Amino acid sequence: METDGREPRIEDYERRFHRAGLPLFDEDFSASTDVFNRAAPMLALVFVAEVLGAIQLDWSLLANVAAGLGGLTILLAAAGALNRYRGRPARSMPEDVEAPELVAFVVLPALLPLIFGGQIGSAAGTLAANIGLLALIYATLAYGLLSIVRWTLSRLTRQLLSSVMLLARAVPLLMIFALLAFINTEMWQVFAKVSDPGLVGIGLLFVGMGTAFLLARLPREVRELEQEVGIDAPPLGTRQRRNVGAVLFVSQAVQVLTVALMVTLFFIVFGAIAINAEVRTLWIGSAGDPLVSLHLFGTAFQITPELLKVAGGLGAFTGLYFAIAMLTDATYREEFLSEVTADLRSVFRERAEYIRLRSAAAAA
């Protein structure tokens, strides 16, 4: 009876871990039964769709139909043979997707372009795409990224309030600098002339630097959190630490993105009010082509592509500033992480009780 009473509690803890974006705290978690088997229908659909790799556009319609049917026959026959080898009915959907199934998913479709026309480039592309898809599925499901996003969005209101507080603390220094940069002629000239690919490159540069700063701190944050809780439970494994790091990273990334968007919106509104067509003409040689124009009290308030570029650039810089501040400023880090780490401490305590229950159930 006691053992029967433990099982529902153990299952309840495991559900909590999954909801909190920490599925790897589940000691029975397995990629074959908790990751790839959940994606099996999608993988089967992709597997069959990749029969298109057998065709070539410069072939005749009849030749392509024959190649497609031949490729489909090869794939279905190979899948059926694998099922029989694994002790399943030939037409069944595997319940456990393990190494043989994953190898077949990656390799077999890549062979079709080689068999039909010797298409080496297409074969290599199919191979790389299938490996990338499996990696994406594993990262999304094994590390609970969907649960982490839901967990973060459920706290979005508090995240926004925290962002406002952090932004208010930065106003005396950051906003003064940003305002001076915003009304600087060179700033407008640089962003007005930058090409769209160049603008994307600048954005990726800021995002990459901010991501690097956030990632640099995560291992230390996870270790400190684990030591701070100090509960008598087995230490976290490597994958479990990565799982906790993913929760921290996504939460911080949402915070940084929120602040960057708030600053961008502020400068769009400020620029529409303060930077009129005459000023834009003086600074960049033209008034620009307004995307939005509003006339109030005899005055035109306009939003131009140049304004969006400048505001977006300053917003991206602000996001990078906050990412650095979270790494270097203890007060910023404490203010932001207090709520997140409080939730994680609770999960750590639940993990200790969960492991104790599992040990007791196994000994009974």
C-alpha positions, 0 to 999 in steps of 0.5 A: 500500500505504501508503495502504491501511494508513492507512485502517484506522487512520483508521477506528479513530480515528473509532470511538474518537472515537465511543466517547469521546462525541466524534463531531464529531472525525470530520472526515467526520461529517455530520448527514444521514448520521450523525444523521437517517439513523440516526433515519429509521425512527423518523421514518417511524413518527412521520410516519405516526402523525401522520395522527391529526392529521386526526381530531376527537373530536367527529366521527362514527366514519365521518367520522374513518375517512374523514379518517384515510384521506385524511390517510394518502393525502396523507402517503404521496403526498407522501413518494413524490413527494419520493422521486421528486424526489430520484431514489429509488424512491417507496417507499424509505427515504432513505439521506441525510436532508437539508433536503427530508426534514426540512422535509417531516417537520415541515410535512406532518403539521402541514398535516393538522389545517388541511386537515381541520377547520381545527384551528389549535391542533393544527397549531401543536402538531404543528409545534412537536413535530416541530421539538422531536423533530428538535432532540432527535435532533440533540442526542443523536446529533450531540453523542454524548450516548448515548456520553457517558453510556456513557463516564461510566457505565463510570467510575462506580466511580471517579466514586463514589470521587471523590465520597466524597473530595470529600464528605470534604473538605467535611465540616468545613464543609458537614456541620456546616452541614447538620446544624445546618439538619437539626435546625432547627425552621423547616427542618422546618416549611417543608418539611412544609408545602410543596406537591408543586408547590412542592417540584418548583419548589424542586428545579428552582430548585436544578437550574437554578442548579447547571446555570448554574454548571457551564455558566458554566465550560465554555467556559474549561475547553475553551479551557484544555484545548485550550491545555494539550495544545498539539499541532500540529493544527488548532484545534477548531471551534465544534461540536467545542468544544461536544462537548468541553463536553458531555463535561465537563458530563455528567461533572460533572453525574453527580458533583454528582448522586452527591454530592447523593444520598449526602447525601440518603441520609445524612439519611434514615438519620440522621433515621429514627434521631434524629428520632422521632415526639415530636420531629416532633409538637413541630416540625410539629404531627403525627408524620406518616404513616410510609412505612416503619417498623422496630421494633428494641430496642423503638424505632420507626425511621420514614421519613415524607414530611416526612423525605424532603422535608427530606433531599431539600432538604439534598441539593439544597443540597449539590449546588448547593454542589458545583456552585459549588465546582467553579466557584470552588475550584481544588482541587476543580476539579483533583481532579475534572477530573484524570481526565476531562481526562487522557482528553480529552488522550489523545483530543486527541493521537489527533485530531492523529495522525488529522488527519495520517493523513487529510492524508497519505492525501489527498496520496497 
